[in-house]
Amino acid sequence: MGRLSGRNQRAPDGVAKKALLVMLQAYRAQYGFNGIYLLPVNLYGPGDNFDLQSSHVIPA
């Protein structure tokens, strides 16, 4: 499989994403479970907008 991203692949969030992917692939192979998983990546970043009226993400 290719690289997940240009970041350090040992970063905790990258390891968790990879583990979830591998687990789902194992369920598919062993039980025929055809599932998906959602990764809410890149929701926040530099210069993001947290205004209640115009933000692209529901504020906490």
N, C-alpha and C positions, 0 to 999 in steps of 0.2 A: 504494500500500500504506500501511496505517496505521503509526503510531509503534510502534517495538519496545518501548520502555519510557519511563518518565518521566525517566530519567537522560539525561545528555549523550550524544547519538547519535554523537559523535566519539570516545567512549571506545574504547580499543583492543579490548576484548572485544566491544563492540557492533558495531564494524566487522568483526571476524572472523566473528561470527555472521551478519551480513548478507551478507558475501561468500560464505559457505558456502551460504546459502539461494539466492542468485542463481546460483551455480554449479550447484546441483542443478536449478533451474528451467531453466537452459540445456541441461543434459544431457537433461532430460525433453523439451524442445522439439525438440532436434536428433536425439537417438538413440532417443527413446521409453523412456528409462530411468526406471522408476517407483521411485525410491528414497526413503528417509527419512533424516533425520539427527536424532540425539539431542543435546539440549543439557542438560547437567547443571547447571542454573541453581538458584540459591538453596539450595545444599546446606549452606552455612555462613552464619552470621550472628551478630548480637549475642545473647549469652546461650545460645549453642549448647552442647550436651552432648557431651563427648568421652570419657565414661566407657566403658571397654571392654565392660562388661556391658549398658549401657542406651542407648548412642548410636544414632542413626538412620542413621549413615553409618559405613562401615568406616574405622577410624582409620588414619592413615599409619604 
